[in-house]
């Protein structure tokens, strides 16, 4: 079976104003997704790497946008779109910046 080397799933969920849980679209989910897709395009990695927008991933955090990276199954919360570059470098280029550890979710499920 054919499989991508890295697949970023970026929450794009949007909740109505006043909802009990936060939503990633307000945490710049669209910008994070676009930034990852731009990095893929810059390096012509469409066959190996994919970034896909998703509905709610169930790990809502007020700090930012939820992103899951497969096949590792590692969960992150990105407070700003610029952190998408760190995530990309870590999972595609193999660089492991120290800043990335603080963005990782230890328990992804639930608010």
C-alpha positions in Angstrom: 0.0 0.0 0.0 1.3 3.5 -0.9 1.7 5.9 1.9 3.0 9.4 2.4 6.2 9.9 4.4 4.6 12.7 6.5 1.0 13.8 6.7 0.0 16.9 8.7 -3.6 17.1 9.8 -4.5 20.7 10.7 -7.8 21.5 12.6 -10.0 24.0 10.7 -13.0 23.7 13.0 -15.1 26.8 13.6 -17.5 27.0 16.5 -20.2 29.6 16.9 -19.4 32.7 19.0 -19.9 32.0 22.7 -19.3 28.3 22.4 -17.9 26.5 25.5 -14.8 25.2 23.7 -12.3 27.1 21.7 -11.9 26.6 18.0 -8.8 26.3 15.9 -10.0 28.5 13.1 -9.6 31.4 15.6 -6.2 30.0 16.5 -5.1 30.7 12.9 -5.8 27.2 11.6 -6.1 28.4 8.0 -2.8 30.2 8.2 -1.0 27.2 9.7 -2.4 24.9 7.0 -1.4 27.4 4.2 2.1 27.8 5.6 2.6 24.0 5.7 1.3 23.7 2.1 3.6 26.5 1.0 6.6 24.7 2.5 5.6 21.5 0.7 5.3 23.4 -2.6 8.6 25.2 -2.2 10.4 21.9 -1.9 8.3 20.1 -4.5 7.4 17.4 -1.9 3.8 16.8 -3.0 4.3 13.1 -3.4 6.0 12.5 0.0 4.3 15.1 2.2 0.7 16.3 2.6 -1.0 18.9 4.7 -4.8 18.5 5.1 -7.4 20.6 6.9 -9.7 18.7 9.1 -12.8 19.2 11.2 -12.5 19.1 15.0 -9.7 16.8 16.2 -11.1 16.8 19.7 -8.1 18.4 21.4 -9.3 22.0 21.7 -6.8 24.3 23.4 -7.1 28.1 23.8 -3.3 28.4 23.1 -3.7 27.7 19.3 -4.3 25.4 16.4 -4.2 21.6 16.9 -2.0 19.7 14.4 -1.4 15.9 14.3 1.6 14.5 12.4 1.4 11.0 10.9 2.6 8.3 10.7 4.2 9.2 14.1 0.8 10.2 15.6 2.3 13.2 17.4 0.0 16.0 18.5 0.9 19.7 18.8 -0.7 23.0 19.5 0.7 25.9 17.5 0.1 29.3 19.0 1.2 31.2 15.8 1.5 30.3 12.2 5.3 30.7 12.3 5.6 27.5 14.4 4.5 25.6 11.3 8.0 26.0 10.0 9.5 24.3 13.1 7.0 21.5 12.8 7.8 21.1 9.1 11.5 21.1 9.7 11.2 18.6 12.5 9.1 16.0 10.7 10.3 16.5 7.1 13.9 17.5 7.4 14.7 15.7 10.6 15.7 18.8 12.5 14.5 18.7 16.1 14.4 22.2 17.5 14.1 22.5 21.3 11.1 24.8 21.0 9.1 22.0 19.4 8.9 20.0 22.6 6.9 22.7 24.4 4.3 22.7 21.6 3.7 19.0 21.9 0.5 17.7 23.6 1.1 14.9 26.1 -2.6 14.1 26.2 -4.4 15.0 23.0 -7.9 14.0 23.8 -10.4 16.5 25.3 -10.2 20.2 26.2 
